[in-house]
Amino acid sequence: IVPGKMEITKLLVDGIETNYKIEQTLCEIDLEKPINPDENLEITIEFYQNIPKNADRYGYYNDVVSLGNWCPILAVYDDDGWHKDQFLPIGDPFYSDSSIYEVEISLPENYVLASTGELINTKKTDDYITYTYEAYPVRDFAIMFSNEYGVLEDKYHDINIYSFLIGEDLEKNKNSLNFAKDSIAIFSELFGKYPYQNYSIAQNFMNFGGMEYPQLCQIKYVDYNDKKISYYRNEFVIAHETAHQWWYSVVGNDEINEPWLDEAFAVYSTHQYFINKYSETDPQFIYSQRNRTIQAPLKVMSKTIRDYEDFGKYSAEIYKGGSDLLFKLEEHLGKEVMYEILRRYYEEYKFENADITGFINICEEVSEKDLSEFFSPYFDN
Ligand SMILES: [Zn+2]
């Protein structure tokens, strides 16, 4: 690992240089006077970054540059006030509002670029190409590029789907494109339409399976010749990260204080993907997968990522145990009601931030049942 750094070279509020203080990953700006809900401020931040050598969301490794969470975003202000959480090493410690992005990226022309957003212009100057992207509304803007990428593409209705693969594996890993396409198709059918024009998955060498960003997911490079990797492994990761397009990207949530809302939903949705795709051809596999989930732990909905010291316990309780709670809810209400709940939830919180109370309210509205007894064991109080 070679550490990176970020330094702000200029910070303006309405064109005037302004004091700010930085504490780890948080920047607080001193405003001249408080800003009211109906007022606007223009904040300009000039900064540079040295990208670390790091096999993770953010960093370069083996010719792939991954820029996840590179761009400063506005902290969320909600009923609890400003959320000033620092980065944490467990889970996906992010909470963000949807926003409008216009981004210009200049790269040497031998690099292939994957990114959030819709490409609206390219311009060539000398050995560089400048790409202009627009994205709205999205919670973050991720970028990946490599001179080793090959690209496969397909369409689901009017949605363009891309798989960026590390050179030599184009043929070996072409299934990745079908997995991404099937995920977009199945989740659009079940939960509501994917709302953007483009969706990409791109390989890097991160030290975990994958990472979701709006319209772009990082997928860990896999070698299919490695016999230890099971047949469905890569499909699981791609379906899981794609499910986050619904649960994290379009419907947002506080992933620090209510991680159940995105991770349990992504795992449950991944199961739905496999059930829809393989129930008839491989029922034994579907059965074995459902048996791999663990019983929903008590109070699981009240857990925050701060309650966990290692990823093993976090993923067991929030991912597997958390999705078991959604299966229990499905058994309690019936599959059709469950899907109706998820469709209503998606529609109601599209591009907004949801919370667990809001989800339960929708469950009760759609099912026309009082669910306090059902949910209470999974809450702290
Ligand atoms: Zn996830």
Boltz pocket constraint, residues with backbone or C-beta under 6 A from the ligand:
constraints:
  - pocket:
      binder: B
      contacts: [[A, 240], [A, 244], [A, 262], [A, 263], [A, 266]]
      max_distance: 6.0
